[in-house]
Amino acid sequence: MAEQLVEALSMEWKPEEFHDTFREKVAALIKAKRAGESVEKAEPAAESTNVIDLAEALRASVERAAAAGAGAGGKGKRVRGPAGTKDPGRMTKAELYEKAAAAGIPGRSGMTRDELRDALTASDSASDTGSGRGSREAA
């Protein structure tokens, strides 16, 4: 994939099509100084924007994933609850919504991801204590 990117961004080098603008500006300044003209200070450099170092971001992401994997049994696998269900804290909003629909959670269409997670957790807790079975059957 990297080779494809390099090939896509590559072009034939034609030195005559390029010129050194920095060198031209310095030469113009020297010429102006020799002629006794006043030389204005250059404008200050623009403030840097919030540029993200992608390599650093990737390294940090890999380290976080490795640390999370070590805390979950050391194998980097997703945490699952009883009967192979995902930990609601690691589920996407879509997954939580599907589970909430199956559980019959009212008002789920207007809930945020965190609200869906909390409603499902509360629903599971209520079913665990109320039924005595420890798990909820699908409706």
C-alpha positions as CSV (number, residue, x, y, z in Angstrom):
1,M,0.0,0.0,0.0
2,A,2.9,2.4,0.8
3,E,4.4,1.7,-2.6
4,Q,1.1,2.5,-4.3
5,L,1.0,5.8,-2.4
6,V,4.6,6.7,-3.4
7,E,3.9,5.8,-7.0
8,A,0.7,7.9,-7.0
9,L,2.5,10.9,-5.6
10,S,5.6,10.5,-7.8
11,M,6.3,12.6,-10.8
12,E,9.0,13.0,-13.3
13,W,11.7,15.4,-12.1
14,K,12.3,18.4,-14.4
15,P,14.7,20.8,-12.6
16,E,14.0,23.5,-15.1
17,E,10.4,23.7,-13.9
18,F,11.5,24.6,-10.4
19,H,13.3,27.6,-9.0
20,D,14.5,28.5,-5.5
21,T,12.3,31.3,-4.3
22,F,14.2,31.6,-1.0
23,R,17.5,32.2,-2.9
24,E,15.7,34.8,-5.1
25,K,14.4,36.7,-2.1
26,V,17.9,36.7,-0.4
27,A,19.5,37.9,-3.6
28,A,17.0,40.7,-3.9
29,L,17.7,41.7,-0.3
30,I,21.4,41.8,-0.9
31,K,20.9,43.9,-4.0
32,A,18.7,46.3,-2.1
33,K,21.3,46.6,0.7
34,R,24.1,47.3,-1.7
35,A,22.0,50.0,-3.4
36,G,21.5,51.6,0.0
37,E,17.8,51.0,0.1
38,S,16.1,50.3,3.4
39,V,15.1,46.7,3.9
40,E,11.9,46.0,5.7
41,K,11.7,43.2,8.3
42,A,9.9,40.1,7.2
43,E,6.5,39.4,8.6
44,P,6.6,37.1,11.5
45,A,6.0,33.4,10.7
46,A,2.4,32.3,11.0
47,E,1.5,30.6,14.2
48,S,1.5,26.8,13.9
49,T,-1.8,25.1,13.8
50,N,-2.6,22.0,15.8
51,V,-0.8,19.6,13.5
52,I,-1.0,16.0,14.5
53,D,2.1,13.8,14.2
54,L,0.4,10.7,12.7
55,A,3.3,8.4,13.5
56,E,3.2,9.5,17.2
57,A,-0.6,9.1,17.2
58,L,-0.3,5.6,15.8
59,R,2.4,4.7,18.4
60,A,0.3,6.0,21.2
61,S,-2.8,4.1,19.9
62,V,-0.8,0.9,19.8
63,E,0.5,1.4,23.3
64,R,-3.1,2.1,24.6
65,A,-4.3,-1.1,22.9
66,A,-1.5,-3.1,24.3
67,A,-2.1,-1.7,27.8
68,A,-5.9,-2.4,27.5
69,G,-5.1,-5.9,26.3
70,A,-2.8,-6.5,29.3
71,G,-5.6,-5.5,31.7
72,A,-8.0,-7.9,30.0
73,G,-6.2,-11.1,30.4
74,G,-3.1,-10.1,28.5
75,K,-4.2,-11.3,25.1
76,G,-5.6,-8.0,23.8
77,K,-9.1,-9.6,23.2
78,R,-12.3,-7.7,23.8
79,V,-13.9,-8.1,27.2
80,R,-17.0,-10.2,27.1
81,G,-19.5,-10.9,29.8
82,P,-21.5,-14.0,30.5
83,A,-22.6,-16.2,27.6
84,G,-20.2,-14.4,25.2
85,T,-21.9,-11.0,25.3
86,K,-19.8,-7.9,24.8
87,D,-19.1,-5.5,27.7
88,P,-21.6,-2.6,27.2
89,G,-18.8,-0.2,27.9
90,R,-17.0,-1.3,24.7
91,M,-20.0,-1.5,22.4
92,T,-20.8,1.0,19.7
93,K,-23.9,3.1,19.9
94,A,-25.4,1.0,17.1
95,E,-24.7,-2.2,19.0
96,L,-26.2,-0.7,22.2
97,Y,-29.3,0.4,20.3
98,E,-29.9,-3.1,18.9
99,K,-29.5,-4.6,22.3
100,A,-31.8,-1.9,23.8
101,A,-34.4,-2.7,21.1
102,A,-34.2,-6.4,21.9
103,A,-34.6,-5.6,25.6
104,G,-37.5,-3.3,25.0
105,I,-35.9,-0.2,26.5
106,P,-38.4,2.7,26.1
107,G,-37.1,6.0,24.7
108,R,-34.0,4.5,23.2
109,S,-34.2,6.4,19.9
110,G,-33.4,9.7,21.6
111,M,-30.6,8.3,23.9
112,T,-26.9,8.9,23.6
113,R,-24.5,6.0,23.6
114,D,-23.8,6.5,27.4
115,E,-27.6,6.7,28.1
116,L,-28.1,3.5,26.2
117,R,-25.3,1.8,28.1
118,D,-26.7,2.9,31.4
119,A,-30.2,1.8,30.5
120,L,-29.0,-1.6,29.5
121,T,-26.9,-2.0,32.6
122,A,-29.9,-1.0,34.8
123,S,-32.2,-3.3,32.8
124,D,-29.7,-6.2,33.2
125,S,-29.3,-5.5,36.9
126,A,-33.1,-5.5,37.4
127,S,-33.5,-8.7,35.5
128,D,-30.7,-10.4,37.4
129,T,-32.2,-9.6,40.8
130,G,-35.8,-10.0,39.8
131,S,-35.8,-13.3,38.0
132,G,-33.3,-15.3,39.9
133,R,-32.0,-16.7,36.7
134,G,-29.0,-14.4,36.3
135,S,-29.6,-13.6,32.6
136,R,-32.3,-12.1,30.5
137,E,-34.1,-14.0,27.8
138,A,-34.6,-12.3,24.4
139,A,-38.1,-11.1,23.7
